[in-house]
Amino acid sequence: MRVVRPQDLDLAVRALEAGELVIVPTRRWYMICADASNEQACDSIFKGKRRPSGKSLAYVAPSLAACDEHFHLGADARTLASMFWPGDLALLLPWRSPEGAARHAAVGSPALTTVAPGVLGELASAAKVPVAATTANISGDAGPDDLGPAVTVNEVHAFLAASGLTASVIVDGGVCPAANHMTIVDCFTPQARLVRTGLVHQRSVSAALGREIGTA
């Protein structure tokens, strides 16, 4: 395992393309990433995090244009993507083809999709494979001592020890300042619905759509 700075991201890119796991910082949390089309790599994340199989990983698209190649974006989805991407909003989107969904089973159908800023976005743009990502923490651990997803490299190491996972590369981006989740909007149906609030406020989503958004 190598701990590198963001300027050495090419090491993480090569590891991801080789089927290995990498961990990168965002302003929210540290995220553990794999090739979204590599079933074995993605399965190891589910097992290590003890994440329910029905709770998919996020698909990190390099751009809105790239996302448009793989997913159907209705009017609401396109409005929100244009307004908030790259950023802290994720959209549940239908695949354009069943084959695409089958090749990326770890990110589900509809797929939880985002275009991310910062190091995670740079990883998705540089990699020759699609990126699946999730927070670096054990799923469902809400006990009194649970800190939530890792916001420092020391917490990343603690997560790896607890999960038994091995990350080939950790990109050290310092302390993640926001310590909050992405907002999730379900755009699988024509009229978008709010699934989870996060850094993008519900009022902002409603303002972008020009109407009060309902909840899923």
VMD Tcl script that draws the C-alpha trace (Angstrom):
set ca {
  {0.00 0.00 0.00}
  {1.27 3.44 -0.95}
  {0.15 6.76 0.51}
  {0.62 9.52 -2.07}
  {-0.26 13.17 -2.54}
  {-2.93 14.34 -5.02}
  {-0.25 15.33 -7.54}
  {0.70 11.63 -7.76}
  {-2.81 10.58 -8.75}
  {-1.47 8.64 -11.74}
  {-0.42 5.88 -9.32}
  {-4.02 5.54 -8.16}
  {-5.24 5.55 -11.77}
  {-2.92 2.69 -12.72}
  {-3.91 0.69 -9.64}
  {-7.61 1.14 -10.38}
  {-7.12 0.04 -13.98}
  {-5.29 -3.05 -12.71}
  {-8.33 -4.13 -10.71}
  {-7.09 -2.89 -7.34}
  {-8.81 -0.70 -4.75}
  {-7.81 2.90 -4.15}
  {-8.96 5.50 -1.62}
  {-9.20 9.18 -2.46}
  {-10.34 12.30 -0.60}
  {-13.35 14.44 -1.35}
  {-14.48 17.52 0.51}
  {-17.08 15.25 2.12}
  {-15.21 12.06 3.10}
  {-12.57 9.63 1.89}
  {-13.98 7.29 -0.73}
  {-12.93 3.75 -1.59}
  {-12.99 3.17 -5.35}
  {-12.89 0.27 -7.79}
  {-13.33 -0.40 -11.49}
  {-17.14 -0.38 -11.75}
  {-17.02 -3.17 -14.35}
  {-14.74 -5.40 -12.24}
  {-17.10 -7.69 -10.35}
  {-14.42 -9.13 -8.09}
  {-13.06 -5.74 -7.02}
  {-16.52 -4.36 -6.33}
  {-17.61 -7.48 -4.44}
  {-14.62 -7.10 -2.15}
  {-15.86 -3.63 -1.18}
  {-19.32 -4.97 -0.36}
  {-17.86 -7.76 1.77}
  {-15.30 -5.57 3.54}
  {-17.79 -2.80 4.32}
  {-20.44 -5.40 5.17}
  {-22.65 -3.43 2.84}
  {-26.04 -4.94 1.85}
  {-25.91 -6.22 -1.72}
  {-28.97 -4.16 -2.63}
  {-27.30 -0.90 -1.64}
  {-25.34 -0.07 -4.76}
  {-22.07 1.79 -5.15}
  {-21.99 5.18 -6.84}
  {-20.99 5.50 -10.49}
  {-18.61 8.44 -10.90}
  {-18.86 9.76 -14.45}
  {-16.04 11.95 -15.78}
  {-18.44 14.49 -17.28}
  {-22.07 15.18 -18.08}
  {-21.37 14.28 -21.71}
  {-19.94 10.90 -20.68}
  {-22.91 10.32 -18.41}
  {-25.25 11.06 -21.31}
  {-23.64 8.25 -23.31}
  {-24.66 5.62 -20.76}
  {-27.79 6.93 -19.04}
  {-31.16 8.42 -19.91}
  {-31.38 11.96 -18.55}
  {-34.90 13.33 -18.51}
  {-35.67 17.04 -18.30}
  {-35.37 17.18 -14.49}
  {-32.15 15.16 -14.46}
  {-30.59 17.34 -17.13}
  {-31.56 20.51 -15.27}
  {-30.06 19.29 -12.00}
  {-26.91 17.93 -13.65}
  {-26.35 21.19 -15.51}
  {-26.84 23.18 -12.31}
  {-24.95 21.09 -9.75}
  {-22.32 18.94 -11.54}
  {-19.51 18.60 -10.80}
  {-20.66 18.70 -7.21}
  {-22.28 17.04 -4.22}
  {-25.45 15.80 -5.90}
  {-26.12 12.26 -7.07}
  {-28.91 11.23 -9.44}
  {-30.56 7.83 -9.75}
  {-30.59 7.31 -13.51}
  {-31.75 4.52 -15.85}
  {-29.19 2.87 -18.10}
  {-29.56 3.31 -21.85}
  {-29.09 -0.43 -22.39}
  {-29.60 -3.61 -20.35}
  {-26.09 -4.62 -21.37}
  {-24.67 -1.51 -19.71}
  {-26.54 -2.29 -16.51}
  {-25.35 -5.91 -16.57}
  {-21.70 -4.89 -16.99}
  {-21.93 -2.59 -13.97}
  {-24.08 -4.58 -11.57}
  {-22.32 -3.09 -8.51}
  {-23.74 0.35 -9.27}
  {-27.25 -0.94 -9.84}
  {-30.12 -0.04 -12.11}
  {-31.09 2.74 -11.78}
  {-27.52 3.79 -11.12}
  {-26.54 6.26 -8.42}
  {-24.58 8.63 -10.65}
  {-22.52 11.76 -10.10}
  {-19.85 13.91 -11.70}
  {-17.51 14.72 -8.85}
  {-15.17 17.66 -8.34}
  {-11.64 17.45 -6.99}
  {-9.49 14.32 -6.77}
  {-12.38 11.89 -7.27}
  {-13.41 13.68 -10.45}
  {-9.81 13.73 -11.68}
  {-9.59 9.98 -11.05}
  {-12.74 9.33 -13.10}
  {-11.46 11.55 -15.92}
  {-8.01 9.96 -16.07}
  {-8.97 6.29 -15.67}
  {-9.63 4.11 -18.71}
  {-12.18 2.15 -16.67}
  {-15.45 3.34 -15.07}
  {-15.19 4.31 -11.40}
  {-17.42 2.98 -8.61}
  {-17.08 4.64 -5.22}
  {-18.46 4.56 -1.70}
  {-17.54 6.01 1.67}
  {-14.65 4.52 3.64}
  {-16.52 3.10 6.61}
  {-18.27 -0.05 7.78}
  {-21.92 0.04 6.68}
  {-24.63 0.34 9.27}
  {-22.28 0.87 12.21}
  {-24.25 3.47 14.16}
  {-23.03 2.60 17.65}
  {-22.01 5.25 20.17}
  {-18.37 5.11 19.06}
  {-19.09 5.22 15.33}
  {-17.38 8.23 13.78}
  {-18.98 7.75 10.37}
  {-16.98 7.75 7.12}
  {-13.27 8.55 7.32}
  {-12.27 12.21 7.13}
  {-8.52 11.70 7.74}
  {-5.92 9.23 6.52}
  {-5.59 7.85 10.07}
  {-9.31 7.05 9.99}
  {-8.82 5.44 6.57}
  {-6.20 3.12 8.08}
  {-8.59 2.27 10.93}
  {-11.31 1.45 8.38}
  {-8.97 -0.81 6.41}
  {-7.96 -2.65 9.59}
  {-11.60 -3.14 10.60}
  {-12.75 -4.22 7.14}
  {-9.81 -6.43 6.19}
  {-9.65 -4.66 2.83}
  {-6.39 -3.76 1.12}
  {-6.09 -0.53 -0.84}
  {-3.11 -0.37 -3.17}
  {-3.02 3.43 -3.09}
  {-4.36 6.01 -0.64}
  {-4.34 9.60 -1.83}
  {-3.73 11.84 1.18}
  {-5.74 15.02 0.77}
  {-5.58 16.08 4.41}
  {-8.76 16.59 6.41}
  {-12.10 16.42 4.56}
  {-13.89 19.57 5.75}
  {-17.58 18.95 5.09}
  {-18.17 15.55 6.75}
  {-21.59 15.29 5.14}
  {-23.28 13.22 2.46}
  {-24.20 13.87 -1.12}
  {-27.80 14.79 -1.79}
  {-29.58 12.02 -3.74}
  {-32.41 12.68 -6.20}
  {-34.35 9.90 -7.92}
  {-34.63 10.74 -11.62}
  {-35.74 7.27 -12.70}
  {-39.25 8.59 -13.18}
  {-40.07 11.74 -15.22}
  {-40.63 13.92 -12.15}
  {-37.61 13.92 -9.83}
  {-38.03 13.01 -6.17}
  {-35.71 13.70 -3.25}
  {-34.24 10.54 -1.68}
  {-31.74 12.02 0.78}
  {-30.72 15.51 1.76}
  {-27.04 16.39 2.03}
  {-24.71 19.19 1.06}
  {-27.02 20.38 -1.72}
  {-30.02 21.72 0.17}
  {-33.58 20.72 -0.70}
  {-34.42 24.39 -1.25}
  {-31.65 24.62 -3.84}
  {-32.93 21.55 -5.67}
  {-36.45 22.96 -5.67}
  {-35.20 26.33 -6.89}
  {-33.32 24.69 -9.77}
  {-36.44 22.76 -10.83}
  {-38.76 25.71 -10.38}
  {-41.09 23.74 -8.11}
  {-41.13 22.12 -4.69}
  {-39.52 18.71 -5.04}
  {-41.38 15.75 -3.59}
  {-39.77 12.98 -1.55}
  {-39.31 9.36 -2.54}
}
mol new
graphics top color blue
foreach p $ca { graphics top sphere $p radius 0.5 }
foreach p [lrange $ca 0 end-1] q [lrange $ca 1 end] { graphics top cylinder $p $q radius 0.2 }
display resetview
